[in-house]
Amino acid sequence: MNQSLLNDSVLVTLYKNGNEKAFELLVKRYKSKVYTAIYLIVKDSYTAEDLLQDTFIKAVTTIKSGRYNEEGKFLPWLLRIAHNLAIDYFRREKRYPTIVMEDGSNVFDTLEFSEDSAESIQIRQETYNRLRDMIDNLPSVQKEVLIMRHYNDMSFQEIADATGVSINTALGRMRYALINLRKQMTTTDQSRYVSN
């Protein structure tokens, strides 16, 4: 029997029963689609390759553990794993951005940095304190959305679900929070110039 003609669910069942070739066929069948889905999010070929491997490793682990729920939707399931891994990576990188060299190495691995000066540490701390005060001055619903979004890395859908409002309301609250923060910053900057 030609295994390349078998559908996904048959191949998954064969793999569960110990047929390694069945999973190789699934990898060949979907590797480029999964890679493309990841690359569109992370926009880096080295990272996309790593996350592609992670996606298939996670798929193997889930299938082998018996937790794969067979609904005949292998590709959408695989793409959901890839998407989640890519988004997790993207969130981590947004917090700790890296610069990748042409050979794929991280530029920060090759550079040595001096410690922050006492002055830069003090300025950073003052900025954090000022921002915290401004956030505290926001209306509670705006403050809640801002904290969930920027400090808890929640999506707007997750925020909407957690606060019991529509996604548009969550987006609106975030927009007004940012507008109000800008107003406070402008007011604070102007008063600093006046007092000097």
Disulfide bonds with the S-S distance in Angstrom:
none
